[in-house]
Amino acid sequence: MFGMSKKPRVVIIGGGFAGLNAAQQLKASRYDVTVIDPSPHIEWLPNIHEIISGVKKGDELRMNRSILVRRLGHSFVMQRAHGLTSQFVELDNGQRIAFDVCIVATGSVNNTFGVAGADQHALPMKSVEQCQVIARRLHRASLSHRTCRVTVVGGGIEGVEAFGEILRAYRHRPQFEFTVVDSADRLLSHCPGNLDGAIRGHTDRLRVEYGLGKEVEEVDAEGICFTDGSALESDITLWSGGAAPNPFLAQAHLTDAPGQWADVNGTFQSRQRENVFIIGDAAQPQGMALSKQAFHAIDMGKAAAQNVERLLAGKALRDFTPSSKPQVVTFGDLDTFMVFRDFALSSGVLGAAKEAIYTLGLWQLAPPKNGKDLLHSLDLLQKSVRRVYLPTVNPLALLDKLPKSKVLS
Ligand SMILES: Cc1cc2nc3c(=O)[nH]c(=O)nc-3n(C[C@H](O)[C@H](O)[C@H](O)COP(=O)(O)OP(=O)(O)OC[C@H]3O[C@@H](n4cnc5c(N)ncnc54)[C@H](O)[C@@H]3O)c2cc1C
């Protein structure tokens, strides 16, 4: 089937964490690789919440996808894919791109769970641009003396990180009142350790309320209605409810019905077509309960690309073994947690670890080409650690206020 004399054609749909890592693994000398993505930039999503407080700017979290792909010797097509057969991808502009093997890495989309009014009245925070919109709304409200009620819907990792950034920038402004809402009865309910208690401890004396164990029924311009009949007035509502499957999966017939993640086996091959691999957030590998995380997407990208090489070489494919890595969760300048499988650590100094992950992640995507490049990145890391984290430890008088490191189990 793959005994062609020309280089085998590999098309990667979606140039995010998973797709670009797959592209990095496939060498241009051996494969004719095309990456398709409608957006010109790859965004470093794990840090986009920092745009909300202004400690990071959009440009620091975006890289030009075309440059990254071309540096690898591959082609980049800036289009959205809307259909897929076992031989070609159909693009929004009507073009068809033929392939021998295709890797689908289209990620996830914002999940509003069909809540009425959520798409119109709540602000999503899944991209640099969306976080810039939130930052502008908050900044504008800070210029007025009118009371501004800010609500974060979603007390998972993304919601808590965004809430931390809001508090970093606005907790001392008297016109702001804050509420976090979640259907779970505690914050970060999927994380080990009593992180809920740790976070609430930091907000005891602030104008912060928690609406936990409550299901949102509707969002409108005035606020939120809950299924128990209660309501909450809200001027700025952020939505951080989680991830839903990208509609492309159903359009491409990679799922049985719309709204499903794509089932794959341990080698990432789709159940429907042996020359289509699905990775990253989009995939639901059989028998593995993987969280939708960048580090899994990166590992899947590499593993799937190796299987693509094996398939093209007629060799047996290998099953993926997920790694387990600790995750750093920041709570603005108030605390930082490192979450392991069954316990968590809390320490203000861990914030520098998140900065290091951010810089190393950028290096991994765009490796420094020379000494000058490397120095530039190190300089950026140093500046960024200073700007984001040193305000909490400097001047020395503030040192006592730094939360003490502790194990939360
Ligand atoms: C706010 C936020 C904070 C996060 N924080 C963390 C964290 O701290 N740690 C962590 O590990 N993970 C974190 N994550 C999760 C992590 O970002 C995702 O798990 C990861 O991005 C998944 O990688 P992916 O390649 O599957 O998808 P993505 O990185 O989302 O890439 C998907 C790509 O597919 C493209 N695409 C979509 N549809 C099409 C189409 N039809 N045709 C062509 N291209 C298409 C998109 O434009 C996008 O570039 C966070 C996510 C968010 C949103």
The ligand as a Gaussian input file, in Angstrom:
#p B3LYP/6-31G(d) Opt

LIG

0 1
 C       -6.810000      28.266000      29.465000
 C       -6.128000      26.946000      29.374000
 C       -5.153000      26.623000      30.313000
 C       -4.504000      25.386000      30.246000
 N       -3.537000      25.096000      31.168000
 C       -2.827000      23.933000      31.070000
 C       -1.737000      23.640000      31.958000
 O       -1.428000      24.429000      32.856000
 N       -1.058000      22.480000      31.790000
 C       -1.378000      21.592000      30.797000
 O       -0.709000      20.548000      30.666000
 N       -2.410000      21.828000      29.939000
 C       -3.138000      22.975000      30.057000
 N       -4.184000      23.224000      29.199000
 C       -4.601000      22.175000      28.258000
 C       -3.748000      22.155000      27.003000
 O       -3.593000      23.453000      26.474000
 C       -4.391000      21.213000      25.984000
 O       -4.494000      19.933000      26.565000
 C       -3.538000      21.140000      24.718000
 O       -3.524000      22.402000      24.076000
 C       -4.078000      20.077000      23.771000
 O       -3.276000      20.035000      22.648000
 P       -3.887000      19.670000      21.212000
 O       -2.749000      19.730000      20.255000
 O       -4.697000      18.453000      21.319000
 O       -4.906000      20.848000      20.916000
 P       -4.599000      22.431000      20.699000
 O       -3.314000      22.807000      21.322000
 O       -5.838000      23.114000      21.139000
 O       -4.456000      22.541000      19.134000
 C       -5.500000      22.251000      18.255000
 C       -5.251000      22.980000      16.957000
 O       -6.154000      22.503000      15.980000
 C       -6.573000      23.586000      15.183000
 N       -7.853000      23.217000      14.568000
 C       -9.049000      23.093000      15.155000
 N       -9.986000      22.739000      14.258000
 C       -9.354000      22.618000      13.072000
 C       -9.774000      22.271000      11.761000
 N      -11.044000      21.951000      11.483000
 N       -8.854000      22.261000      10.754000
 C       -7.548000      22.537000      11.019000
 N       -7.092000      22.877000      12.251000
 C       -7.983000      22.908000      13.263000
 C       -6.682000      24.745000      16.154000
 O       -6.608000      25.998000      15.491000
 C       -5.483000      24.500000      17.068000
 O       -4.333000      25.191000      16.632000
 C       -4.853000      24.465000      29.235000
 C       -5.821000      24.804000      28.289000
 C       -6.455000      26.033000      28.349000
 C       -7.497000      26.379000      27.316000

